[in-house]
């Protein structure tokens, strides 16, 4: 599979016009035989990419015990949650600019009650902190969200053009292998796979 992915990456680089910014590699997976009327066929999952997506994901922690200086990451306390809940505009802006939220277990009911209306529709309800919080943060900096909601298509970033081809290929392979294990019929649910830059036409990936 890796060689076929590398071939598609090479083709995309050769065919695409150079832009004056670093473009993202976007993976598009078209699905088949997926009945999205069935709730069990819809999901939102976070996947840690082997090499990250070229820039670190933005993470915010909800906690009353973790200190920002200890984790090098923004931390919001219970009091901050209450303030945010009263300011819809600020809450929406925070959700939009943050990739992943992590939370200590005891704050989850408060978050659900006060911020759930902003987080849930975007598939951004916090992951519960377990084990080594620093490791969890470092992992999530390399994560992408894989979501199936209203249409049988998945699109997610898998790197940027400043990364090595093999790193991008490893990331693409990780997404496809994840889907093969997560979809109801595995790889039989995968119809077609495409790869594109931010501003390019897609090329087909044979997998």
N, C-alpha and C positions, 0 to 999 in steps of 0.2 A: 504493500500500500504506500509506503514512504516514497518510493521512486516515482510513482504516479503523481503523488502530491507535489513532489519537487519539480516535476515536469510542468505542472499547472502554474506553480509559483514563477518559474522561469519565463513561461509564456506571458503571464500577466505583466511581469517587469518589462519584457521586450515590447509589448503592445501598448503599454500605458504611457501617456504623455506626462512629462515631468512637471510637477507643481512646485510652487515656492513655499511649500510647507511639507512636513513629514506626514504622509498619508497612512491611514490605518488599513490593515488587511481585514476585510469583512468576510466571514464565512456564511453562506446561505444554504440551508438544507431544506429542500422541498420534501414533504412527507406524503405518503399515500396510505389508503386503508385506515385512516384515523377518524373515528366518529367522535367529533368534539362536542356532541350533545351529552356524551358520557363524562361526568366530572372526573372519573379516574384517569381519563386520557389527557387531562390538562395538568400541567405542573410547572412549578418554578423551582429550579435547583441552581445551586452555586457550584461551579467547577473550578478547582485550582489548576491553572495551566502550568505545565512544566517550566515554561520560560517567561510567564507573565505576558501582558499584552503590549509591552513597549513603554508603558508609563504606569506608575503605581495607581491602583484603585484608591479612591478617597473613602476613608473609613471614619465613622464616629462611634464612640462607645457611650452607652448609658450605664452609669454606675455611681454609687455614693461612696465607694471605698477605693476605687482605682484613681491614682493621681496622673495627670497629664504628663508630668515630667518623667514618670516611671515607664510610660509606654510610648512616648513620642507620638501622641495621637490625641485629637480633641476628645474631651470627656464632658458629657452633660449629666448633671445631677437631677434628683427628683424635683428640686425647685426650678431648674431650667425647663423641665418637661411641662410644668404648670404654666410657666410664662409663655412657652411656645404654643401651648394649646389655646391660649387667649389671642394669639396673633396668627391668624390663618395665613396671611401673606408670607410671613417669615417662615412658618412651618412648611409651606409649599416650596419655598425657595431652598430651604435646607434639604428637603427630600430630593429635589431635582439635582442639586449639586453633589450629593453624596451617593457613592456606589453601594456601600454596604454599611449596615448598622449591626453592632454587637451589643448585647445587654446582659447584665447579671440577672439570674433567674427571678429574684424577688421584685424586680422592677417591671417585669413583663405585663402583669395585670394593669399597672398604671399606664404603661406605654400603649397597650391595647385600647384602653378606655379613652385616653386623652389624645393620642396621635394616630390611632389605628385608621381613622378616616383618610389620613394623608398617606400613610405608609402602605396599607393593604392594597389599594387599587394599582399601585406601581410595583407590587410584588417585592416590597422592601421591608417587610416586617423583620425585626432584628433576629439574628441567630443568637442562641443562648451561649454565653461564655462557659466553656468547660476546659479543664486542664490548664495548660500554660497559656495565659492570655497573650504574652509577647509573641509566641509561636503562631497563635491563631491570627494575630494581626498581620504578621509577616506572610502567612499563607494567603490571607484575603487580599493582600496587596497585589497578588498574582491571579486573582479570581475573575471569572466572568459569570454573568447570570444567563442561564438557559431557560427560556420560558415558552410554553405553548399555551395560548389563551383562546383566541377567537378564530385563527386561521392556521392551516397545517404547514406553517413555515417557521423555521428558526433562523434567526440572524444574530451573530455575535462577533465581536472583535477577537482576532486570534494573533495579533501582533502589529508591528508597523514596519514601514519599508527600510528603516534603519537597522532592523534585526537580520541575523543570518538566515538564509533560506532553510537550513536544517532545523533551526529553532522554531520557525513558523510552521514547518512541516510537523514537528513533534506536537505542537499545540493543536493543529488541525486533527491529527491522528487521535489525540486525547479526547477531543470533542466527539468524533465519530465513534470511537470505542465506548464512550460514555453513553451515547444515544443507543448504540446497539444493545447495551445492557439495560437501558431504562425504558425504551419504547415497548409497547405491548407485544409486538411481533419482532422485536429486535431490528436487525438490519433490513428485514423484509418491509419495514415501514418507511425506509429511506428510498425516495424516488430518484432525486437528483441532488448533486452537490455542486455549488458554484463558489468561486472566490473572486473578490473584486477589491479594488482600492476605494477610498472615500469618493473619488471623482473619476471612476473608470467604468467601462462596461465589464460585466462578469465573464470569466472563463470557466469552462466546465472542468470539474475534477473527477477523474475516473477512480472510483474506489471499489 
